[in-house]
Amino acid sequence: MAGHSQFANIMHRKGKQDAKRAKMFSKLSKEITVAAKLGAPDPVFNPRLRLAIQAAKAQSVPKDNIERAIKKATGGDGAGFEDIRYEGFGPGGIGVIVEVLTDNRNRAAGEVRAAFSKHGGNLGETGSVAFMFDRVGAVEYPVAVAAEDAMLDAAIEAGASDVESGAESHLVFTAGDELASVAAALEAKFGEAASVKLVWKPHNLIEVSGDPASTLMKLLDALEDCDDVQNIYANYDLSTDEMQRLAG
């Protein structure tokens, strides 16, 4: 099992916390509504809804918001939405996977394509990037919850496949179909996780720096700002010096 965590570089996260939080709540609520619409409104019988609620709770989405999102599904909201995955390459040859949940395929495609074109990237065919990633489950805990060895032991006992521990978080990876059971076992030991979800985990990370790194961050930020975009994954790595440069 691996040690050092590169999860901040696997799943792009940006600053501007207030605006990001509002947009995040909206995206999480939309996923709950669509999950409830496509399956049963009871998370016990709907795995996608169960994961969507777990993800929302992990980000402190209020209970009322979650309940409203589920009720919207019975009122017809969520109809016509479809999951779309776009794949492309950013500056420095970085592979980027963009998960979209939209009721307007043309609008979503146009916004994603424009973001890539404007910021030194280009869209590829389906499968052109995904082969460099694995679709796995990921359970994230703050580093303060447990020592690295304790988290590793608990993850092995729960049936996880890999653990990455960094300065801020532990990330436990598992097979996609075992995510719920592993998350439940860890929750019984450590409490509610900071994040429980299916992710695209890159086989290898590519280091970028200088202008390509700056342009890549602009591309990822532009994609994040698209209302239809739910998740973004990229196989980039930034050195500590590069992260400090970009933050400054």
N, C-alpha and C positions, 0 to 999 in steps of 0.2 A: 504494500500500500504506500502511496506517495505521501510526502510530508508537506512541502511548501505549497501554499495556496496561491493560485493565479486566477481565482474566480472573478475578481474584480475586472480582469482582462477577458474573461470568457463571456460574461454577460454585461454588456455596457451599461454603466450607470453614470449619470451626470449630476451636476449641482443644481443650483436654483431650486432649493428644497421646497419652498411653498408652492410654486407653480408645478413642480414635478409631483408633489403629493396630490394635488387636486386632479391632475391628469391620470395619475396612477389609480386613484380611487375610481375614476370614471372607467378606466380600462378593466379593472378588476370586477366592477359591477356589471359591465357589459358581458364579460365572460360568464359570470354567474347566471345572468338572464338567458344567454344563449344555451348554456349547459342545461338549465332547467327546461327550456323549450324543446330541446332535442331529445331529452330523456325524461325520466320521472322527476317531479319537483322535490322528491325526498332524497337527500344525499345518501341514505342507507342503500338505496337501490340504483343510484346513479353515480358511478365512479368519477366521471368528469366534473359533476357538480360538487362532489365531496372534495376533490382537489381544489376546485375554484374557491370554495368556502374556506378551506385551510389556508390558501394563499392570501385571501382577503383578511382573515383574522390575524395572520402573521404580520400584516402591514397595518394593523390597528384600524381596519375599516369598521365603523360602528355597526353594532348588531342590527339597528334599524335600517341602515343602508343595505345590508345583506338581505334582510327580509323583504324590503321593497324591490330589490333586484329580482328575487325569486317570484314575487307576485306579478311583476311586469310580464313574466313569461306566460302566465295564464291569461293575461289581457291582450295577448297578441304580439307584444314586443319580442324581438329576437327572431321573428319570422324573416326569412330571406337573407339572414346572415350566413356567410360561408367562410371557412378557414382556407387561407391561401398561404403558401410558402414561396417566397422569392429568394433566389440565390444570386450572388454577384461577387465581384471583386472590388476591393477598395485600394487606395494608394498603398504601394509597397507589396502588392500581390496578396493582400489580406483577404481571406475568405469571409464572407458575410452572409448570414442567414437571417431573413426577416419574416416573422410570423405575423400575419394580418388576419383580422376578423372584421369583415366589411359587408355592408348591404349594397355596395356599389363597386363592382369589380373594376370598372373603367377608371373611376376616381382613384381608387387605391393604387392601381397599376401606374397611373400617371404621376401620382405623388412620389411613389417609390423610385420610379425611373428618373424623375427630375432630380431627386436628391442624389442619386448615384452620378448622374451626368454633371451636375453642378460642382461636385466635390471630388473629381478625379477618379471616379469608379465607373463600372459598367455592369449591367445585369447579364447574367448568364442563363443557360438553359437549366431546367429542373434536373438536379443530380450533379451539376457541374461543381458544386461546393459541398453538398451534404455528405459525399463519400469521405470527406476529410474529418467528419464528426461522427460521434455515436449518440443515439437517442437514449438517454438514461434518466433515471430519477435522481433528484438532488434534494437533500435535507440540510438546511443551514442553521447553525447555532452560533451565538456570540462566543468569542473565545473565553470569556469569563465563566461560562457555564461549567466547563470541565478542563482539566489538564489534557494535553495532547494524548498521552498514553491512555488515560481514562476514556476519552472519546473513541480512540482506536479500539480498545477492548470492547466497549459497548457496541460499536458499529459491527465488529466481527461477530459478536454474539447475536446481533439482530439480523445478520445475513447480508450485510452490505458488501459491496465489491471493492470500494476504494475510499480513502479518507485523505483530504488535504486540509492541513491546519496552517493558518497564517497568523499575522499580527492581530487581526480583528475578528476572524471567524473560523469555525470548523465547517467543512463542507463534506458531507457524507454522500457518496454516490452508490447507486444501486440499479439493478435491472429495472426497466420501466414497469414491468408487471409485478414487481415486488415493492414498489415505492410505498404503497399504503401500509403494508405490514411492517416494513422497516421503520417508517415514520411513527407508527403506533408504538413500537417497542422502544424507540428512543424517547418519545414523549412520556412514556411511563417512567423513564429513568431521569430525564432532564427537564421535563415540562414542555410547554408548547414551543415549537421551533420558530425561528425567524422567517423561514421560507420552506415550503414544501411544493415541489413542482417538477414536471418533466422538462428537461433542458437538452440542448445540443452541446455535447462536450467534445472539444477538438482533440484529435489525436496528438497534434504537436502545435506549439505556439511559435509564431514568427516575430522576431524582434524588429520593431520599427523605431525610427528616431528622426529628429530634424523636421524638415518640411513635410515629408510623407506622414509622419505621426500627427502633426498639426492638422493637416487636411483630412486625415482619417477621423480625428475627433469631431471635426465639423460635419463630416458625412454622417457619423453615428448620431450626433445631436440633431441633425436635420431629420433623420429617420425617426428618432424618438419623438419629435414634434408632430409627426403625422398622426392624426386622430385614429386612423384605422390600424396602425401598427401596435401590436400587443407585446412582442418580444423581439430582441435583437441579440444575435450571437456572432462573435467574431474571433478568429484564432490569432489575435495579436498579443504581443508582450511588450511592455515598456519597462525600461530600467528605472531604478529609483531616481536617478538624475533627470531622466526624461519626464517622469511624472511630476517632479518638482518644477521643471521648466514649464510644462504645460499649465500647471496650477498657478504659477506666478505670472 
